[in-house]
Structure formats: C-alpha cells, structure tokens
Amino acid sequence: MAHHKSAKKRIRQTQKHRSYNRFYIRKLRTAIKDLYATTTKEEAEPKYRQIASLLDRLVRKNILHRNNADNKKSRLARFVNKLD
C-alpha cells in the first residue's frame, strides 16, 4: 500500500476519475443502444444529435480519443441515414 501522502492522494484521485469515466461511458453505451432500437428516422435524429453532443463532451474531458468519437459518430450517422 502507499506510504507517501502524495501517493495516497493520487489513489483517491484515480478512484474518483475512474468512477466519473465509467459513469459517462455507461451513459454513452445506453444512449447508443437506445438509438439502435429506433425504427424511424424522426425518432432517431434527435437521439443522434444528443449522442454526438455527448461524444464531443467526452472528447473535451479526455475520456474518449477524438478519432474514436468521430468513428462512432460516423457509424451512427450511417445507421440513421439508412432508416426510412
């Protein structure tokens, strides 16, 4: 176990950041599942805009890499555009 004061603080910070990151990633996965469950374009477009906004926020917070978020947005946009 850590013996230095700074190491103990770093452990606390890491646990806090990990819980935040897990929350946001779980929120993202749930939103993506909801989007894939939609069957009409009218339902999907507002959900896609919310997901794109969430992805941009996660990139700003350094939870996701920019390219990863762009790939997800591209894939979801193709799904939305294929809907009737």
MISE-592988 format. One record per atom (N, C-alpha, C): residue number from 1; residue in one letter; atom name; y, x, z. Coordinates in Angstrom, 1 decimal. Layout:
[NUM,"A","CA",[Y,X,Z]]
...
% end
This chain:
[1,"M","N",[-1.2,0.8,0.0]]
[1,"M","CA",[0.0,0.0,0.0]]
[1,"M","C",[1.2,0.9,0.0]]
[2,"A","N",[2.4,0.3,-0.4]]
[2,"A","CA",[3.6,1.1,-0.5]]
[2,"A","C",[4.1,1.5,0.9]]
[3,"H","N",[4.7,2.7,1.0]]
[3,"H","CA",[5.2,3.1,2.2]]
[3,"H","C",[6.7,3.3,2.2]]
[4,"H","N",[7.3,3.4,1.0]]
[4,"H","CA",[8.7,3.6,0.9]]
[4,"H","C",[9.4,2.3,0.8]]
[5,"K","N",[10.6,2.2,1.3]]
[5,"K","CA",[11.4,1.0,1.3]]
[5,"K","C",[11.6,0.5,-0.1]]
[6,"S","N",[12.0,1.4,-1.0]]
[6,"S","CA",[12.2,1.1,-2.4]]
[6,"S","C",[11.0,0.6,-3.1]]
[7,"A","N",[9.8,1.1,-2.8]]
[7,"A","CA",[8.6,0.6,-3.4]]
[7,"A","C",[8.2,-0.8,-2.9]]
[8,"K","N",[8.5,-1.1,-1.7]]
[8,"K","CA",[8.3,-2.4,-1.1]]
[8,"K","C",[9.2,-3.4,-1.8]]
[9,"K","N",[10.5,-3.0,-2.0]]
[9,"K","CA",[11.4,-3.9,-2.7]]
[9,"K","C",[11.0,-4.1,-4.2]]
[10,"R","N",[10.5,-3.1,-4.8]]
[10,"R","CA",[10.0,-3.2,-6.2]]
[10,"R","C",[8.8,-4.1,-6.3]]
[11,"I","N",[8.0,-4.1,-5.3]]
[11,"I","CA",[6.8,-5.1,-5.3]]
[11,"I","C",[7.3,-6.5,-5.2]]
[12,"R","N",[8.3,-6.7,-4.3]]
[12,"R","CA",[8.9,-8.1,-4.2]]
[12,"R","C",[9.5,-8.5,-5.5]]
[13,"Q","N",[10.3,-7.6,-6.1]]
[13,"Q","CA",[11.0,-8.0,-7.4]]
[13,"Q","C",[10.0,-8.3,-8.5]]
[14,"T","N",[8.9,-7.5,-8.5]]
[14,"T","CA",[7.9,-7.7,-9.6]]
[14,"T","C",[7.2,-9.0,-9.4]]
[15,"Q","N",[6.9,-9.4,-8.2]]
[15,"Q","CA",[6.3,-10.7,-7.9]]
[15,"Q","C",[7.2,-11.9,-8.3]]
[16,"K","N",[8.4,-11.7,-8.0]]
[16,"K","CA",[9.4,-12.8,-8.4]]
[16,"K","C",[9.6,-12.9,-9.9]]
[17,"H","N",[9.7,-11.8,-10.6]]
[17,"H","CA",[9.9,-11.8,-12.0]]
[17,"H","C",[8.6,-12.3,-12.7]]
[18,"R","N",[7.5,-12.0,-12.2]]
[18,"R","CA",[6.2,-12.4,-12.7]]
[18,"R","C",[6.1,-13.9,-12.6]]
[19,"S","N",[6.5,-14.5,-11.5]]
[19,"S","CA",[6.4,-15.9,-11.3]]
[19,"S","C",[7.4,-16.7,-12.3]]
[20,"Y","N",[8.6,-16.1,-12.5]]
[20,"Y","CA",[9.5,-16.7,-13.4]]
[20,"Y","C",[8.9,-16.7,-14.8]]
[21,"N","N",[8.4,-15.5,-15.2]]
[21,"N","CA",[7.9,-15.3,-16.6]]
[21,"N","C",[6.7,-16.3,-16.8]]
[22,"R","N",[5.8,-16.4,-15.9]]
[22,"R","CA",[4.7,-17.3,-16.0]]
[22,"R","C",[5.2,-18.7,-16.2]]
[23,"F","N",[6.2,-19.1,-15.4]]
[23,"F","CA",[6.7,-20.5,-15.5]]
[23,"F","C",[7.2,-20.8,-16.9]]
[24,"Y","N",[8.0,-19.8,-17.4]]
[24,"Y","CA",[8.6,-20.1,-18.8]]
[24,"Y","C",[7.6,-20.0,-19.9]]
[25,"I","N",[6.6,-19.1,-19.8]]
[25,"I","CA",[5.6,-19.1,-20.8]]
[25,"I","C",[4.7,-20.3,-20.7]]
[26,"R","N",[4.4,-20.8,-19.6]]
[26,"R","CA",[3.7,-22.1,-19.4]]
[26,"R","C",[4.4,-23.3,-20.0]]
[27,"K","N",[5.8,-23.3,-19.7]]
[27,"K","CA",[6.6,-24.3,-20.3]]
[27,"K","C",[6.6,-24.3,-21.8]]
[28,"L","N",[6.7,-23.1,-22.4]]
[28,"L","CA",[6.6,-22.9,-23.8]]
[28,"L","C",[5.3,-23.4,-24.4]]
[29,"R","N",[4.2,-23.0,-23.8]]
[29,"R","CA",[2.9,-23.4,-24.3]]
[29,"R","C",[2.7,-25.0,-24.3]]
[30,"T","N",[3.2,-25.6,-23.2]]
[30,"T","CA",[3.1,-27.0,-23.1]]
[30,"T","C",[3.9,-27.7,-24.2]]
[31,"A","N",[5.1,-27.2,-24.4]]
[31,"A","CA",[6.0,-27.8,-25.4]]
[31,"A","C",[5.4,-27.6,-26.8]]
[32,"I","N",[4.8,-26.5,-27.1]]
[32,"I","CA",[4.1,-26.3,-28.4]]
[32,"I","C",[3.0,-27.2,-28.6]]
[33,"K","N",[2.2,-27.4,-27.5]]
[33,"K","CA",[1.1,-28.4,-27.6]]
[33,"K","C",[1.6,-29.8,-27.9]]
[34,"D","N",[2.7,-30.2,-27.3]]
[34,"D","CA",[3.3,-31.5,-27.5]]
[34,"D","C",[3.7,-31.6,-28.9]]
[35,"L","N",[4.3,-30.6,-29.5]]
[35,"L","CA",[4.7,-30.6,-30.9]]
[35,"L","C",[3.6,-30.8,-31.8]]
[36,"Y","N",[2.5,-30.0,-31.6]]
[36,"Y","CA",[1.3,-30.2,-32.5]]
[36,"Y","C",[0.6,-31.5,-32.3]]
[37,"A","N",[0.9,-32.2,-31.3]]
[37,"A","CA",[0.3,-33.6,-31.1]]
[37,"A","C",[1.1,-34.6,-31.8]]
[38,"T","N",[2.3,-34.3,-32.3]]
[38,"T","CA",[3.0,-35.4,-33.0]]
[38,"T","C",[2.5,-35.6,-34.4]]
[39,"T","N",[2.7,-36.8,-34.9]]
[39,"T","CA",[2.2,-37.1,-36.3]]
[39,"T","C",[3.3,-37.4,-37.3]]
[40,"T","N",[4.5,-37.6,-36.8]]
[40,"T","CA",[5.6,-37.9,-37.8]]
[40,"T","C",[6.7,-36.9,-37.7]]
[41,"K","N",[7.4,-36.7,-38.8]]
[41,"K","CA",[8.5,-35.7,-38.8]]
[41,"K","C",[9.6,-36.1,-37.9]]
[42,"E","N",[9.9,-37.4,-37.8]]
[42,"E","CA",[11.0,-37.9,-37.0]]
[42,"E","C",[10.8,-37.5,-35.5]]
[43,"E","N",[9.6,-37.6,-35.1]]
[43,"E","CA",[9.3,-37.2,-33.7]]
[43,"E","C",[9.3,-35.7,-33.5]]
[44,"A","N",[8.9,-35.0,-34.5]]
[44,"A","CA",[8.7,-33.5,-34.4]]
[44,"A","C",[10.0,-32.7,-34.5]]
[45,"E","N",[10.9,-33.2,-35.3]]
[45,"E","CA",[12.1,-32.4,-35.4]]
[45,"E","C",[12.9,-32.1,-34.2]]
[46,"P","N",[13.1,-33.2,-33.3]]
[46,"P","CA",[13.9,-32.8,-32.0]]
[46,"P","C",[13.1,-31.9,-31.1]]
[47,"K","N",[11.7,-32.1,-31.1]]
[47,"K","CA",[10.9,-31.2,-30.3]]
[47,"K","C",[11.0,-29.8,-30.8]]
[48,"Y","N",[11.0,-29.6,-32.2]]
[48,"Y","CA",[11.1,-28.3,-32.7]]
[48,"Y","C",[12.4,-27.6,-32.4]]
[49,"R","N",[13.5,-28.4,-32.4]]
[49,"R","CA",[14.8,-27.8,-32.0]]
[49,"R","C",[14.8,-27.3,-30.6]]
[50,"Q","N",[14.2,-28.1,-29.7]]
[50,"Q","CA",[14.1,-27.7,-28.3]]
[50,"Q","C",[13.3,-26.5,-28.1]]
[51,"I","N",[12.1,-26.4,-28.8]]
[51,"I","CA",[11.3,-25.2,-28.7]]
[51,"I","C",[12.0,-24.0,-29.3]]
[52,"A","N",[12.7,-24.1,-30.4]]
[52,"A","CA",[13.4,-23.0,-30.9]]
[52,"A","C",[14.5,-22.5,-30.0]]
[53,"S","N",[15.2,-23.4,-29.3]]
[53,"S","CA",[16.2,-23.1,-28.3]]
[53,"S","C",[15.5,-22.3,-27.1]]
[54,"L","N",[14.4,-22.8,-26.7]]
[54,"L","CA",[13.7,-22.2,-25.6]]
[54,"L","C",[13.2,-20.8,-26.0]]
[55,"L","N",[12.7,-20.6,-27.2]]
[55,"L","CA",[12.3,-19.3,-27.7]]
[55,"L","C",[13.5,-18.3,-27.7]]
[56,"D","N",[14.6,-18.8,-28.1]]
[56,"D","CA",[15.8,-17.9,-28.2]]
[56,"D","C",[16.2,-17.5,-26.7]]
[57,"R","N",[16.1,-18.4,-25.8]]
[57,"R","CA",[16.4,-18.1,-24.4]]
[57,"R","C",[15.4,-17.1,-23.8]]
[58,"L","N",[14.2,-17.2,-24.2]]
[58,"L","CA",[13.2,-16.3,-23.6]]
[58,"L","C",[13.4,-14.9,-24.2]]
[59,"V","N",[13.9,-14.8,-25.4]]
[59,"V","CA",[14.2,-13.5,-26.0]]
[59,"V","C",[15.4,-12.9,-25.3]]
[60,"R","N",[16.4,-13.7,-25.0]]
[60,"R","CA",[17.6,-13.2,-24.3]]
[60,"R","C",[17.2,-12.7,-22.9]]
[61,"K","N",[16.2,-13.4,-22.3]]
[61,"K","CA",[15.8,-13.0,-20.9]]
[61,"K","C",[14.7,-11.9,-20.9]]
[62,"N","N",[14.4,-11.4,-22.1]]
[62,"N","CA",[13.4,-10.3,-22.3]]
[62,"N","C",[12.0,-10.7,-21.8]]
[63,"I","N",[11.7,-12.0,-21.9]]
[63,"I","CA",[10.3,-12.5,-21.6]]
[63,"I","C",[9.5,-12.4,-22.9]]
[64,"L","N",[10.1,-12.6,-24.0]]
[64,"L","CA",[9.4,-12.5,-25.3]]
[64,"L","C",[10.1,-11.5,-26.2]]
[65,"H","N",[9.3,-10.9,-27.1]]
[65,"H","CA",[9.9,-10.0,-28.1]]
[65,"H","C",[10.5,-10.8,-29.2]]
[66,"R","N",[11.6,-10.4,-29.8]]
[66,"R","CA",[12.3,-11.1,-30.8]]
[66,"R","C",[11.4,-11.5,-32.0]]
[67,"N","N",[10.6,-10.5,-32.4]]
[67,"N","CA",[9.7,-10.8,-33.6]]
[67,"N","C",[8.6,-11.8,-33.2]]
[68,"N","N",[8.1,-11.8,-32.0]]
[68,"N","CA",[7.1,-12.8,-31.5]]
[68,"N","C",[7.7,-14.2,-31.6]]
[69,"A","N",[9.0,-14.3,-31.1]]
[69,"A","CA",[9.6,-15.6,-31.1]]
[69,"A","C",[9.9,-16.1,-32.5]]
[70,"D","N",[10.3,-15.2,-33.4]]
[70,"D","CA",[10.6,-15.5,-34.8]]
[70,"D","C",[9.3,-16.0,-35.5]]
[71,"N","N",[8.2,-15.3,-35.2]]
[71,"N","CA",[6.9,-15.7,-35.8]]
[71,"N","C",[6.5,-17.1,-35.3]]
[72,"K","N",[6.7,-17.4,-34.0]]
[72,"K","CA",[6.4,-18.7,-33.5]]
[72,"K","C",[7.2,-19.8,-34.2]]
[73,"K","N",[8.5,-19.5,-34.3]]
[73,"K","CA",[9.4,-20.5,-34.9]]
[73,"K","C",[9.1,-20.8,-36.3]]
[74,"S","N",[8.7,-19.7,-37.1]]
[74,"S","CA",[8.3,-19.8,-38.5]]
[74,"S","C",[7.1,-20.7,-38.6]]
[75,"R","N",[6.1,-20.4,-37.8]]
[75,"R","CA",[4.8,-21.2,-37.8]]
[75,"R","C",[5.1,-22.7,-37.5]]
[76,"L","N",[5.9,-22.9,-36.5]]
[76,"L","CA",[6.1,-24.3,-36.1]]
[76,"L","C",[7.0,-25.0,-37.1]]
[77,"A","N",[7.9,-24.3,-37.8]]
[77,"A","CA",[8.7,-24.9,-38.8]]
[77,"A","C",[7.8,-25.3,-40.0]]
[78,"R","N",[6.8,-24.5,-40.4]]
[78,"R","CA",[5.9,-24.8,-41.4]]
[78,"R","C",[5.1,-26.1,-41.0]]
[79,"F","N",[4.7,-26.2,-39.8]]
[79,"F","CA",[4.0,-27.4,-39.3]]
[79,"F","C",[4.8,-28.6,-39.5]]
[80,"V","N",[6.1,-28.5,-39.0]]
[80,"V","CA",[7.0,-29.7,-39.0]]
[80,"V","C",[7.3,-30.1,-40.5]]
[81,"N","N",[7.5,-29.1,-41.4]]
[81,"N","CA",[7.8,-29.4,-42.8]]
[81,"N","C",[6.6,-30.1,-43.5]]
[82,"K","N",[5.4,-29.8,-43.0]]
[82,"K","CA",[4.2,-30.4,-43.7]]
[82,"K","C",[4.0,-31.9,-43.3]]
[83,"L","N",[4.6,-32.3,-42.2]]
[83,"L","CA",[4.4,-33.7,-41.7]]
[83,"L","C",[5.1,-34.6,-42.7]]
[84,"D","N",[4.6,-35.9,-42.7]]
[84,"D","CA",[5.2,-36.9,-43.6]]
[84,"D","C",[6.3,-37.6,-42.9]]
% end
